[in-house]
Every structure is written in structure tokens, then in C-alpha cells.
Amino acid sequence: MATAYTELFTGTAIAAAYRKFRPTCPKEVIQRITEFLNCKNPGPWDLAIDVGCGAGQSTRILSEHFETVIGCDVSRDQLQEAKKTETLRNVRYDFSMEL
């Protein structure tokens, strides 16, 4: 049974608008993440999982820092939108209702 959350970003038109108008993740946020990780475990890093990736904006940014990045979302439409523009070989998208 779908919940209100899983239906919030459903629909191809909504997913396309989300990809077009959602602000990208500020580079300062990614810098803070990588600085934190460097303190705990100096790179290179193998895997990042972007939970709730939407149309993949942050997933693509993370791909610069990880060998493999997996974007997961509960919206198949968002994932389809992410896959439309994906050209990076180290990125993939998976559907998950376990988020």
C-alpha cells in the first residue's frame, strides 16, 4: 500500500519539474562530508548511498568522490528522471520501499 510520502513525488511531470527546479546541493555541504570522512577514513572511498535521491542531483555530485554511488528512492518516476540524464559509469539508481 502506497503512503502519502511515496506518492508525493509521483508522476512524470512532477519528477521532471523536481529535477529542473530543485536547487543543487551546495558544494560546501559535499566539502563538509568529505572532510568528515577524511578524518575517519582517508580516501579513496568505495561506496556512497544517496538515500532519498530524487532525480539524482546529489548522487551525481557524490560520484566525484566515490568509486560507486547508488541513489535510492521510493519514487520510480524520480528514478526514471534521474536515469534519463545519467552518463556517469559509477552511478546507478535503485528503487526501494525500505527507506
C-alpha positions in Angstrom: 0.0 0.0 0.0 1.4 3.4 -1.0 1.7 6.1 1.6 1.3 9.8 1.2 5.1 10.2 1.2 5.6 7.7 -1.6 3.0 9.4 -3.8 4.3 12.9 -3.0 6.8 13.0 -5.9 4.9 10.6 -8.2 4.2 11.3 -11.8 6.5 12.0 -14.7 5.6 15.7 -14.9 6.3 16.2 -11.2 9.6 14.3 -11.4 10.7 16.4 -14.4 9.8 19.7 -12.6 11.6 18.5 -9.5 14.8 17.8 -11.4 14.5 21.1 -13.2 13.7 23.4 -10.2 15.3 21.6 -7.1 18.4 23.5 -6.1 21.6 21.5 -6.3 23.4 20.5 -3.1 25.9 23.3 -2.2 29.5 22.3 -2.7 30.2 23.4 0.9 27.9 20.5 2.1 29.9 18.0 0.0 33.1 19.5 1.2 32.0 19.1 4.9 31.0 15.5 4.2 34.4 14.7 2.6 36.3 16.4 5.3 34.5 14.4 7.9 35.1 11.2 6.1 38.8 12.1 5.6 39.1 12.4 9.4 37.5 9.0 10.0 38.9 7.1 7.0 41.2 8.8 4.5 40.1 8.0 0.9 39.7 6.8 -1.6 36.2 5.7 -0.8 34.4 2.8 -2.4 30.7 3.3 -1.9 28.2 6.1 -1.2 24.4 5.5 -0.9 22.2 8.5 -1.5 19.0 7.7 0.3 16.0 9.7 -1.0 18.0 10.7 -4.1 15.0 12.1 -6.0 16.2 12.9 -9.5 19.8 12.3 -8.6 21.2 15.8 -8.2 23.3 15.0 -5.1 24.0 11.5 -6.4 25.9 12.9 -9.4 27.9 15.3 -7.1 28.9 12.5 -4.8 30.2 10.5 -7.8 33.2 12.7 -8.0 34.3 11.4 -4.6 33.3 7.7 -4.6 34.1 4.7 -6.7 30.4 3.8 -6.8 27.3 5.8 -5.9 23.9 4.2 -5.6 20.9 6.5 -5.5 17.8 5.0 -3.8 14.3 6.4 -3.8 10.7 5.4 -3.2 9.5 7.1 -6.3 10.0 5.2 -9.5 9.2 8.3 -11.5 12.0 10.3 -9.8 14.4 7.4 -10.5 13.4 7.3 -14.2 14.0 11.1 -14.4 17.5 10.6 -12.8 18.3 7.8 -15.3 17.3 10.0 -18.3 20.3 12.2 -17.9 22.8 9.9 -16.3 26.0 9.3 -18.2 28.4 8.5 -15.3 29.5 4.9 -15.2 30.0 4.9 -11.4 26.4 5.8 -10.6 23.3 3.6 -10.5 19.8 4.1 -9.2 17.6 1.6 -7.3 14.0 1.6 -6.2 13.5 0.8 -2.5 10.4 0.8 -0.3 12.6 0.3 2.7 13.6 4.0 3.0 
